[in-house]
Amino acid sequence: MARSKPTGSSKRPALSRAVILDAAMRLSDDERTVGLTLGRLSRDLGADPTAMYRHFRNKDELILAMGDVLLAEAVAAFEPASDWQDMLRNVAWAMRRAFLARPALALQVFARFTGGEAEAVNVQHTVGALELAGLDYDEAAKQSRAFTEMVLGHIGVTATLLTLSQEQQELDVTLGLRVYARPGNHPSRAEVRTHLATAAENEDEVFRVMLETYLDGIAAQIASSGRSAAGRSAGRRARTRATPAAS
């Protein structure tokens, strides 16, 4: 989502919930590894910090609204599929890309419910995919939460790494290589530098293993219970595909 920066000569728009939220997201774009502060936001808006409380009860309400913007971006990037596993893959990777584009913001919201429209749409996508797999609504809703919290949990792990200082990242990567090395092997400086340069890709690969293991587990659970996706109504499939993207 493109956001234009205000210039000194342009007239600042009157404060509104949308204007404040847009400025907050723009700052998160510009300062990906630094958490938002109301002081920084108020300076960007040219407004007294207390003026924002006319539109948001507190900073927490603003942060949750920003979290729903991340989910709206994930919903907009979601690509429907005829296969339930592909649908869940698409949901997971869309969420991961949207949240990790702003790691500091991701750390503030990954463990929170936003209560927003985009969150509800995202849940509809995951529940719909799991119903398509053969689960009834109650089981699909339970698995939807498990799936979403798995996705968000590893987003939190990766966002933590991406917001560390260079020195902290190097220590973290070194310890990780050491813990998972073959007995007697110790990571070299060259190995540490290589893993630092590809930290995001390495985290993506760990997440891929988690995601595929989860999907295999659900498929095995369905197979062992004798349920299948064949008997699911076309209406559920249409409902999932037709859900409008949150704006």
Buried (B, 14 or more C-beta within 10 A) or exposed (E): EEEEEBEEEEEEEEBEBEBBBBBBBBBBBEBBBBBBEBEBBBEBBEBEBEEBBEBBEEBEBBBBBBBBBBBBBBBBBBEBBEEBBBBBBBBBBBBBBBBBBBBBBBBBBBEEEBEBBBBBBBBBBBBBBBBBBBBEEEBBBEBBEBBBEBBBEBBBEBBBBBBBEEEEBBEBBBEBBEEEEEEEEEBEEEBBEBBBEEBEEBBBEEBEEBBEEBBEEBBEBBEEEEBEBEEBEEEBBEBBEEBEBBE
